[in-house]
Structures are given as C-alpha cells and as structure tokens.
Amino acid sequence: MLWHILKIYQSFGFNDFVICLGYKGQQIKEYFLNYYMFNSDITIDLASNETTIHKSDIDKFKVTLVDTGLNTRTAGRLKRIQHYIGDETFMLTYGDGLANVDLKKLLEFHKSHGKMATMTIVQPEGRFGSLEANIDGLVTTFKEKPLGDGNWINGGFFVLEPSVFNFLNPDADNIMWEDQPLEDLAHTNNLMAFKHHGFWRCMDAMRDKVVLEELWESGKAGWKIW
C-alpha cells in the first residue's frame, strides 16, 4: 500500500515524503533501507564480499521515516512530525486508501480559497446491488453496487497549511485527526471540500485487500496513473 500511495504522488511530481511509523515500523524501515537493492540487478562476489549494481529501476522517493508510537492516534502522529514539516503547505493521506485524485488540481483548489485545510471527498461504491420492484414484485430497475446514497465521505487526501498544528493540543496522542481537529477546523470555517468523482477505494478489511490485488493483477487498477 505504501508503495502504491507514493507512486500516486510521484506521478504528479511530489517526491518528498514523511511517513508516520507505528505498527511494524521496523519492517518498513528495513524495506526502504534495502529498496535500492530490491529494485536493482546485482552481482555479489561471495569470495570478496563485493557487490556490483548493473541496472537499477529506482523511484525518486525521499522518505523520512518517523517513529510516532505504537498506540498513538492519528492526530498525535501528525503532531509528532510537525518539526519535519516546517512552514510549508503540505499534503496528508492515510496508509489504507488508493485513488486517482488529480493532486495538482487538488493543490490548485486549496491555494484558490485561502483556508487552512482541504479535504478530498468521495462517494464510495455500495456494498450491495440496488433494485426497485413494483407492488406485484416485478423488478423494474437493478444496478450492481451503485455509488452511495448521495452522501459524500472523507476520501483521505488532504492539503494543509502548517497553521493546522494549532488545532492539535498537547494531548493529541489520544485524539483522532478525524474527530476534534477536523471538527474544529470546520467550526471555524477553515475546512474546504474537493469533490473527487473518479476511482477511490480503501482497504479496511481482507475482502478489500483481495479486491485491490485482483484489480492490480488484472490490469484494471483504477489508481494506477503512472
């Protein structure tokens, strides 16, 4: 998931990342520490312990890996990387969602309104088919897994100003970004919505993982824009 998310951002020219580590943080560090070797053709001379790299198909990621605590909640993880963000406008996303959001248009929209935060909103695909039947039971319409009931939800791709850190109090470790911080941003008229009508899917359960893997392996991955 991390690689796919980074590739989405890279396709729009965004290559500098800060990753908030918690569960399996050491495994993620090892992955990126060995990323160059994993993506290269190499010869290893066991007698001399020399390694020769012949070919490398490397992504131009700059990745800062920050231990933000095993049980820290999302607002706390964001607060803990504040000094890596500095005074720049930055983007934020979760580690469980894939989409073909036009990140350049998202950034342009954010800059156009002058608010502290922009949230991408989406209409998720329904879990079940939808139908209508008349009084006699005759099915008059049927649609397999339509979009939601017209409601929009948080799609997880944000653009934020560094001033949002003022909405994260010292007790942020125990707070979800989606709760008090976003509610306070909305109540102070500092949160804008960017509507995304394209592909979006999150990986909340094993069935979602299976679906995403099937889409990728079949060449139908709607988030693959590189």
C-alpha positions in Angstrom: 0.0 0.0 0.0 2.8 2.4 0.9 4.5 1.9 -2.5 1.3 2.4 -4.4 0.5 5.6 -2.5 4.0 7.0 -3.0 3.7 6.2 -6.7 0.4 8.1 -7.0 2.1 11.2 -5.5 5.2 10.8 -7.6 3.2 10.7 -10.8 2.3 14.4 -10.0 5.9 15.4 -9.2 5.7 15.0 -5.4 8.7 13.0 -4.2 9.4 14.2 -0.6 7.6 12.1 2.0 7.3 11.8 5.8 5.9 8.5 6.9 4.5 8.2 10.4 5.5 4.8 11.7 3.8 2.7 14.3 2.8 -1.0 13.8 5.7 -2.8 12.0 7.7 0.4 11.8 11.0 -1.5 11.9 9.9 -3.7 8.9 9.0 -0.5 6.9 12.4 1.0 7.7 14.1 -2.2 6.6 12.1 -2.2 3.3 13.2 1.4 2.5 16.8 0.8 3.6 17.0 -2.1 1.2 14.8 -0.5 -1.5 17.8 0.2 -3.8 19.0 -3.4 -3.8 15.5 -4.8 -4.1 15.0 -2.8 -7.3 18.4 -3.4 -9.0 20.1 -6.2 -10.9 23.2 -7.1 -8.8 26.2 -9.4 -8.7 27.5 -10.5 -5.4 31.1 -11.9 -5.2 30.9 -14.0 -2.1 34.7 -14.6 -2.1 35.5 -10.8 -1.8 32.1 -9.7 -0.5 31.9 -7.2 -3.3 28.6 -6.1 -4.8 28.2 -4.8 -8.3 25.0 -3.0 -9.4 24.3 -3.5 -13.1 20.8 -2.0 -13.6 18.6 0.0 -11.3 14.9 0.9 -11.8 14.7 3.2 -8.8 11.9 5.6 -7.8 12.9 9.1 -6.9 11.5 9.0 -3.4 12.9 10.9 -0.5 11.4 9.3 2.5 11.7 10.4 6.2 10.6 7.6 8.5 9.5 8.8 11.9 8.6 6.6 14.9 5.3 8.1 16.1 4.4 5.5 18.7 2.7 2.1 18.5 -0.6 3.2 20.0 -0.6 6.9 19.1 -3.8 8.0 17.3 -3.8 9.9 14.0 -3.8 13.5 15.4 -0.9 12.6 17.6 1.1 11.1 14.7 0.6 14.3 12.8 1.7 16.4 15.8 4.8 14.4 16.2 6.1 15.2 12.7 5.5 18.9 12.9 9.2 19.8 13.0 9.7 17.9 9.8 7.0 19.9 8.0 8.2 23.4 8.9 6.3 26.3 7.4 5.3 24.8 4.1 1.9 23.9 2.7 1.8 20.1 2.8 -0.3 17.1 1.8 -1.6 14.4 4.1 -3.1 11.0 3.4 -3.7 7.7 5.2 -2.0 4.4 4.5 -5.1 2.5 3.5 -6.6 4.3 0.6 -6.0 4.4 -3.2 -7.4 6.8 -5.7 -6.7 8.6 -9.0 -7.2 12.0 -7.4 -5.7 14.8 -9.6 -3.3 16.1 -6.9 -2.3 19.1 -8.9 -5.9 20.2 -9.2 -6.4 19.5 -5.5 -3.5 21.7 -4.7 -4.7 24.4 -7.0 -8.1 24.3 -5.4 -6.5 24.6 -2.0 -4.5 27.6 -2.9 -7.5 29.3 -4.5 -9.6 29.5 -1.3 -7.1 30.5 1.3 -8.4 28.3 4.0 -6.2 26.1 6.3 -7.4 22.7 5.1 -8.8 21.0 2.1 -10.3 17.5 2.3 -10.9 15.3 -0.7 -14.4 13.9 -0.5 -15.7 10.9 -2.4 -18.9 8.8 -2.9 -18.0 5.1 -2.2 -19.3 2.2 -4.1 -22.2 0.4 -2.4 -21.6 -3.0 -0.9 -24.7 -4.5 -2.4 -26.8 -4.2 -5.6 -29.8 -1.8 -5.7 -33.1 -2.5 -7.2 -36.7 -1.3 -7.4 -39.8 -3.5 -7.5 -43.4 -2.7 -8.1 -46.3 -3.7 -5.9 -46.5 -7.1 -7.7 -42.9 -7.9 -7.1 -41.7 -7.2 -10.6 -38.2 -5.8 -10.6 -38.2 -2.6 -12.7 -34.6 -1.5 -12.2 -31.4 -3.1 -11.0 -27.9 -1.7 -10.6 -25.0 -3.8 -9.2 -23.1 -1.9 -6.5 -24.1 1.7 -7.3 -22.4 4.7 -5.7 -23.5 5.7 -2.3 -26.8 7.3 -1.4 -25.7 10.7 -2.4 -23.7 11.3 0.7 -20.0 12.3 0.5 -17.4 11.0 2.8 -13.8 11.8 3.8 -11.6 10.4 1.0 -8.3 10.9 2.9 -6.3 13.1 0.6 -5.7 16.5 2.3 -3.8 19.7 1.6 -3.0 21.5 4.8 -1.3 24.7 5.9 1.1 24.5 8.9 -1.3 26.5 11.0 -3.4 23.4 11.4 -0.9 22.3 14.0 -2.5 25.0 16.2 -5.6 22.7 16.3 -3.6 19.8 17.7 -3.3 20.2 21.5 -0.6 18.6 23.7 -2.9 15.7 24.4 -3.1 14.9 20.6 -1.7 11.4 21.1 -5.1 10.3 22.3 -7.1 12.1 19.6 -8.1 11.1 16.1 -7.4 13.6 13.4 -11.0 12.9 12.1 -12.6 13.9 15.4 -11.8 17.1 17.3 -9.2 18.7 14.9 -11.3 18.3 11.7 -14.5 19.3 13.7 -12.7 22.5 15.0 -11.4 23.3 11.5 -15.0 23.0 10.2 -16.5 25.1 13.0 -14.0 27.9 12.4 -14.7 27.9 8.6 -11.2 26.6 7.8 -12.1 23.4 6.0 -13.0 23.1 2.3 -14.1 20.1 0.3 -12.6 19.0 -3.0 -15.0 16.6 -4.8 -13.4 13.6 -6.5 -15.6 11.7 -8.9 -13.0 9.1 -10.1 -11.7 5.9 -8.6 -11.4 5.6 -4.8 -11.2 2.5 -2.6 -9.9 1.9 0.9 -8.5 -1.3 2.4 -10.5 -1.7 5.6 -10.8 -5.5 5.6 -9.4 -8.6 4.0 -12.1 -8.6 1.3 -10.8 -5.1 0.3 -7.3 -6.4 0.0 -8.4 -9.3 -2.2 -10.3 -6.9 -4.5 -7.4 -4.5 -4.8 -5.0 -7.3 -5.6 -7.3 -8.7 -8.2 -7.7 -5.2 -9.8 -3.9 -4.8 -9.9 -3.2 -8.3 -11.3 -5.9 -7.9 -14.0 -4.5 -4.6 -15.2 -7.7 -2.8 -14.1 -6.2 -0.8 -11.2 -8.1 2.5 -11.3 -5.5 4.2 -9.1 -2.6 3.4 -11.5 -1.9 6.7 -13.1 1.9 6.3 -13.7 
